[in-house]
């Protein structure tokens, strides 16, 4: 199986590169510079060379706050770029995995979102990812839409930021009124690889089990790292940001439950493994 990964230098792209160690899987990982999803000629050249069986479209504009003032760029990358990738997958008869986000929901639920809940994004980034889902579904029949949440892995992320700030400050202030499911990129990559070996196309939620606020997430990070620093909870309103976030964006892996079973572990277990790798 030959797999193209877009956004190969991002956290999820790196996780795929780290997992592949078998003779029957070849992974071709491309950064946004090597594979510009807004350039159809470049896409067709690479697809023609690789002849991929699967394309994992992890490349995206993901700067949530900057997106509010750069909407044209965001939609060009996340929607037009996705259209280009989907069209190439259709032409080369490749399976497509479109990586989406919990931010397609408005956070007004009082229970975890399933794949059958109606999306209603609150910000430009969420809107662009939802439109990417829609355009990919219109073009490519062999499609997996994979929504995930609060990713961390190799690269810049919330976990590393907390550990860095803990060494620089007397105390931390962390938002305590946004709830989600932190997900380790290694777990997500393994889950996606299991999915692409099937033909059970559709929309899937793939996040770690359980939920926490950013404040609770930070406290668990520090506990696992052995860092003793005060963490003070604050409200989102006290930490003003350009983009509105959903207050509750926990995902339930309901389609996995209905088909092959939910093989994702708890967010605490994934975080334990990730912090252990940092400590090493």
Secondary structure, 3 states (H helix, E strand, C coil): CEEEEECCCCHHHHHHHHHCCCCCCEEEEECCCCCCCCCHHHHHHHHHHHCCCEEEECCCCCCHHHHCCCHHHHHHHHHHHHHHHHHHHHHHCCEEEEEEEHHHCCCCCCCCECCCCCCCCCCHHHHHHHHHHHHHHHHCCCEEEEEECCEECCCCCHHHHHHHHHHHCCEEEEECCCEECCEEHHHHHHHHHHHHCCCCCEEEECCCECCEEHHHHHHHHHHHHCCCCEEEEECHHHCCCCCCCCCECCECCHHHHHCCCCCCCEHHHHHHHHHHHHHC
